[in-house]
Amino acid sequence: MSLTLGKGRQDAAHLIGGRPFQLFWDMWQTDISTWPVRQLLRSAGLAFQPSRVSERNIIARVDYRKMKSAASDQGKRVWGQRWRSSTTFGIVCISIALFAESFLYSFIIPILPYILQERNHVDPSDIQRLTYQILTLYGLVSLASSVFIGQLADLATTRKMPLVVALLVAIAGTLAVAAATDLSVIYIGRVLQSIGATAAWIVGVATLRDSVDAEHMGKAFGLLYSCISTGELLGPAISGVLLTLAGYWMAWGSVFVVMTLNIAMRLVMVEGSKRTVPSGDASPRPSERSPLIPDANQPEQRPSGEAPVQGPMATSATAFYRVVLVQRRVIISILCSIVHSVMLASYGTTIPTHVKFAFGWDSLPTGLLFALLQVPVTLASPLYGWLRDNIGTRKPTAFGFASLAPILWLLGAANQRQFPWAASEESAKATYVAAIVAIGLVTNLTSTVSAFEITCVVDDFESKQPGIFGPGGGYSRCYSLANFAFAAGLLLGPLLSGALADSVGYYLMNVLLGKYSPPVRSRPMF
């Protein structure tokens, strides 16, 4: 705080217009008895100087901004400040948040037929249709709301309250679905769940980006994807087991425990200072953060392919998207994410039906098959994140899609009698299982591409023109685009794979999915 009584002590007598003030000021500055008081005031941030005032008044002006800042600094000294605001604790909190959301998303899948038939008395012939509608509604709402959520989140002054509100909305939707005895309530609950989960993902990852240095974002994304995969793996297993062994409400109790822990962790977390992108040349070193799509038309000092950022700030509702969506690496990364999620959705749509008719497998071996698909993804995500931090996204992503092409062909050809491995049913089953495991091993290479690449683009723009996307930055909108791409693929996947499987068969469907992956059809990927 600065209490200012003027411009300069040398003009005190003239400005005040009276000798008494001159004598007082001289004594204040020279008398040794006032030295302790002066030192105490200086240590408190108070500085006294004579002011340009009238002969009748002395105007004292207080810098309330500094006073407020000092009070705020005192208020921030809360219990556990150091570990609660640490990057490690922040990563743990956000990881738990995303685990909870993926757990909630997948939890309802095996329990939904019970909800429809036993609690809502739906005719058994309508259960399959309603199940598809309810699961599709989640993706539709996520697709429609992600851009708006990203825009609102970047306008917020803090990320803490938006994330807490998102989690509360998700809990409200969960309560609605769990207690529903009418179909309309189930639909409303799923809408709330989707909005809450989408907001939690967008704001959570943006919070993580505020805390983690750019060179560690690959590892951070890898850890987050591992937590998301764990939630997707445990959700159906826990709901099915608890419903059978402990009953309906005990099964839902596990969800409320996870969500309550999630909110508690978020309330304990203290937001640290945001990481700033250094100004100047934002071009990353070729060995790290190398872009997915290098642009040969740009000078060598800008290998990331962005045009120089000049002109007014892109702070309006649509300016961010007009600036970012013209970048080629953003467009290709969004395409990669859509194809990645289309393939993920196609597995869930076609594998259960195929293995039932090809190998006679019921729900138990089918569930184990999906576990074999998910476990490699969960375990290998941090490793692939480290790989991206060190060599960038271009080569791992291209290798991942190029590897998926022959693996998808093998997945479709496992039971085709014209191939030698299908001579016996046992060898055909072993081939199919091996293909599933191989898909799980390379899936990480094609995941979170859009989130990682758009983050790099936003970093580059911010370094060239700090604050271009407003005081809240553009990271929430960045991750809303990534979520939009992923949700679009989840919606297209069942429609595309189901139509292809019905029209040309399971084998040719996999051949087409592998053939038209981005690195095979798009030469600039290499």
Secondary structure as GFF3:
##gff-version 3
##sequence-region A 1 526
A	DSSP	beta_strand	3	4	.	.	.	ID=ss1
A	DSSP	three_ten_helix	9	11	.	.	.	ID=ss2
A	DSSP	alpha_helix	12	16	.	.	.	ID=ss3
A	DSSP	alpha_helix	19	30	.	.	.	ID=ss4
A	DSSP	three_ten_helix	32	34	.	.	.	ID=ss5
A	DSSP	alpha_helix	35	43	.	.	.	ID=ss6
A	DSSP	beta_strand	61	62	.	.	.	ID=ss7
A	DSSP	alpha_helix	64	75	.	.	.	ID=ss8
A	DSSP	alpha_helix	81	84	.	.	.	ID=ss9
A	DSSP	alpha_helix	87	114	.	.	.	ID=ss10
A	DSSP	pi_helix	115	119	.	.	.	ID=ss11
A	DSSP	three_ten_helix	124	126	.	.	.	ID=ss12
A	DSSP	alpha_helix	127	155	.	.	.	ID=ss13
A	DSSP	alpha_helix	160	179	.	.	.	ID=ss14
A	DSSP	alpha_helix	183	211	.	.	.	ID=ss15
A	DSSP	three_ten_helix	214	216	.	.	.	ID=ss16
A	DSSP	alpha_helix	217	245	.	.	.	ID=ss17
A	DSSP	alpha_helix	248	268	.	.	.	ID=ss18
A	DSSP	alpha_helix	319	324	.	.	.	ID=ss19
A	DSSP	alpha_helix	328	359	.	.	.	ID=ss20
A	DSSP	alpha_helix	363	391	.	.	.	ID=ss21
A	DSSP	alpha_helix	394	413	.	.	.	ID=ss22
A	DSSP	three_ten_helix	420	422	.	.	.	ID=ss23
A	DSSP	alpha_helix	425	446	.	.	.	ID=ss24
A	DSSP	alpha_helix	449	464	.	.	.	ID=ss25
A	DSSP	alpha_helix	475	504	.	.	.	ID=ss26
A	DSSP	alpha_helix	506	515	.	.	.	ID=ss27
A	DSSP	alpha_helix	518	521	.	.	.	ID=ss28
A	DSSP	three_ten_helix	523	525	.	.	.	ID=ss29
###
